[in-house]
Amino acid sequence: MNVKNVYIAYTNCITPLGFDVDSNVQAIANGVSGIRLQENSTLMTAPFYAGVIDSDKLNTAFAALSDAKATRLEKMMVLALDPIIKKSGVELNAKTALILSTTKGNITVLNENAVPVPDAYLHQLAQNIVDFFGFTTQPIVVSNACVSGIMAVSVAKRLVQAGLYDNVFVISGDEVSEFVLSGFNSFQAMSDVPCKPYSANRKGVTLGEAAAAALVTINNSEAKAKIAGDGSINDANHISGPSRTGEGLVRSIESAFNEAGVTAQNIDYISAHGTATPFNDEMEAVAFNRLGLNEVPVNSLKGYYGHTLGASGLLETVIGLESMARNKVFASMGYDEPGVSQPINVLAANLDTPVNCFLKTASGFGGCNTAVVFQKVNNGR
Amino acid sequence: MADKYYITQHCSIEGSRISFNGAEFFIAPDTAFADFAKQAYRHAGIDYPKFFKMDNLSKLSFLAADLLLKDTVPDGGNNTALLFANAASSLDTDVKYNDSIIDKENYFPSPAVFVYTLPNICMGEISIKHKLYTENSFFVFEAFNPEFFANYAAILLDTNKAETVLCGWVEFFKDEYKAFVYEVAKEGSLEHTAKNIQTLYLS
């Protein structure tokens, strides 16, 4: 079978660190985190750490673009997508799709209206984005817990590879809400300090919010990378805890490697999940060791953004692609001393190193895992 | 698409009735879902106490998938991908969870409820029971989308990401429910086309 190459091209993100990719990379390179102590009793009675986007700044940016009615999350998503749709010049025709990934979408509307609320439906959120931009195909929503953002990239790549579309815009987003804060808190999974992935001193998750967007395309002229292989394989172990052996993650990475035709030796950098819960980080260390990836530079970007749930996989891919373009991988913020049972090469400082091939991974509730391999494209960019 | 694929078995659960490959498997007229699910579990001879901890969406999905997977051996070697979708995501449990935090005088968020506020958890439950170390993905559409199932299942099989695919439309909101779960394989007699999927869905 003649397999088509599929690429990831234009990217963008809306985060507490900035409303474009450059400002985000600048902040990360300078060791700036978007996580702050939040004192907002409508979200949680006690103060808590989270990465929250300034609503005034968001409203101002959105008002400069449109006077349409939109929820806070929709504003984030529109602002993330708008510049890449314009810059790419891609026609929104029958060969162009929108994939939206989120875990909770506009869940906050449950508090505002009588149930059932149309806007609480994820397909309605996607339809609102489709209507805003004028996409002509039915939106596809991926809602697969914390792997949603990177799974959306994998799904986009598969649909383009199969010839169903030439271009797929991927938009990922989730908000910090009372709903998710109280839930993670009920699991006693929330850190009382900004999260410290892979550290011996890690105390759990810090939540965050963001929207990230990318174009997955058959056209390599503006490609940042080729999407070379991907896998999304379940742990078959537990719905709220990762497999201790990292089985699903190992198999997801193997599936991605086989498709990409690469081995552990080809991987220059791993953008891992690193939620800073004891079990997740330990599971990843076990999985990376099983695959001989223990010496590959690895970071978690959760220390800069918190866990942005359905956005995280794509947001971290957007930053990973910048590491590839700049041959510079960033310190895993919050990391101080080794805190997993098997050694992995967590970056304590920024590192200038060639990145020709990187691996993005994520894992989540329901035992889900996704791994995607990105390879540099020699297109003069 | 390189190859033709086939629908080998299918199951529907709707209105207190389960049909399996077109024949009635179990019926309990005018029974609310909680009771119906319990009766169906017993009727199917399932012995899996974790079932009773699941939310409605997971129970519904589990019952349908269990019928289709009952003859498989849970030895970790079965490469059956799960491709599930619905319209309401986990909204049935979302509303229940939200009710537990909306009133500060009566605030009782539970991790056992919160974990089910993600639609893909139902696939996790199926994967655990049947030891499926396989591709899992959950999608949301406004309505049943046979074209997407046909296309995406074919991609999983064409690219050897799976040997067979269990496709499921599993919708649950406020005691209104419908599950339509079917198996796609490389051999069989009923071709896996959007038209055939739609016909079985409506039957």
Boltz contact constraints between the chains, C-beta under 6 A:
constraints:
  - contact:
      token1: [A, 1]
      token2: [B, 2]
      max_distance: 6.0
  - contact:
      token1: [A, 110]
      token2: [B, 98]
      max_distance: 6.0
  - contact:
      token1: [A, 115]
      token2: [B, 95]
      max_distance: 6.0
  - contact:
      token1: [A, 122]
      token2: [B, 89]
      max_distance: 6.0
  - contact:
      token1: [A, 122]
      token2: [B, 140]
      max_distance: 6.0
  - contact:
      token1: [A, 123]
      token2: [B, 140]
      max_distance: 6.0
  - contact:
      token1: [A, 123]
      token2: [B, 141]
      max_distance: 6.0
  - contact:
      token1: [A, 123]
      token2: [B, 142]
      max_distance: 6.0
  - contact:
      token1: [A, 141]
      token2: [B, 140]
      max_distance: 6.0
  - contact:
      token1: [A, 143]
      token2: [B, 89]
      max_distance: 6.0
  - contact:
      token1: [A, 143]
      token2: [B, 119]
      max_distance: 6.0
  - contact:
      token1: [A, 143]
      token2: [B, 138]
      max_distance: 6.0
  - contact:
      token1: [A, 143]
      token2: [B, 140]
      max_distance: 6.0
  - contact:
      token1: [A, 144]
      token2: [B, 120]
      max_distance: 6.0
  - contact:
      token1: [A, 144]
      token2: [B, 137]
      max_distance: 6.0
  - contact:
      token1: [A, 144]
      token2: [B, 138]
      max_distance: 6.0
  - contact:
      token1: [A, 145]
      token2: [B, 118]
      max_distance: 6.0
  - contact:
      token1: [A, 145]
      token2: [B, 120]
      max_distance: 6.0
  - contact:
      token1: [A, 158]
      token2: [B, 155]
      max_distance: 6.0
  - contact:
      token1: [A, 162]
      token2: [B, 155]
      max_distance: 6.0
  - contact:
      token1: [A, 164]
      token2: [B, 151]
      max_distance: 6.0
  - contact:
      token1: [A, 182]
      token2: [B, 101]
      max_distance: 6.0
  - contact:
      token1: [A, 182]
      token2: [B, 109]
      max_distance: 6.0
  - contact:
      token1: [A, 183]
      token2: [B, 114]
      max_distance: 6.0
  - contact:
      token1: [A, 186]
      token2: [B, 109]
      max_distance: 6.0
  - contact:
      token1: [A, 186]
      token2: [B, 111]
      max_distance: 6.0
  - contact:
      token1: [A, 186]
      token2: [B, 114]
      max_distance: 6.0
  - contact:
      token1: [A, 187]
      token2: [B, 111]
      max_distance: 6.0
  - contact:
      token1: [A, 232]
      token2: [B, 135]
      max_distance: 6.0
  - contact:
      token1: [A, 233]
      token2: [B, 133]
      max_distance: 6.0
  - contact:
      token1: [A, 234]
      token2: [B, 127]
      max_distance: 6.0
  - contact:
      token1: [A, 234]
      token2: [B, 136]
      max_distance: 6.0
  - contact:
      token1: [A, 236]
      token2: [B, 127]
      max_distance: 6.0
  - contact:
      token1: [A, 236]
      token2: [B, 128]
      max_distance: 6.0
  - contact:
      token1: [A, 236]
      token2: [B, 131]
      max_distance: 6.0
  - contact:
      token1: [A, 236]
      token2: [B, 132]
      max_distance: 6.0
  - contact:
      token1: [A, 236]
      token2: [B, 133]
      max_distance: 6.0
  - contact:
      token1: [A, 239]
      token2: [B, 115]
      max_distance: 6.0
  - contact:
      token1: [A, 239]
      token2: [B, 121]
      max_distance: 6.0
  - contact:
      token1: [A, 239]
      token2: [B, 124]
      max_distance: 6.0
  - contact:
      token1: [A, 240]
      token2: [B, 115]
      max_distance: 6.0
  - contact:
      token1: [A, 251]
      token2: [B, 133]
      max_distance: 6.0
  - contact:
      token1: [A, 365]
      token2: [B, 115]
      max_distance: 6.0
  - contact:
      token1: [A, 365]
      token2: [B, 118]
      max_distance: 6.0
  - contact:
      token1: [A, 366]
      token2: [B, 120]
      max_distance: 6.0
  - contact:
      token1: [A, 366]
      token2: [B, 121]
      max_distance: 6.0
  - contact:
      token1: [A, 366]
      token2: [B, 124]
      max_distance: 6.0
  - contact:
      token1: [A, 367]
      token2: [B, 124]
      max_distance: 6.0
  - contact:
      token1: [A, 368]
      token2: [B, 120]
      max_distance: 6.0
  - contact:
      token1: [A, 368]
      token2: [B, 136]
      max_distance: 6.0
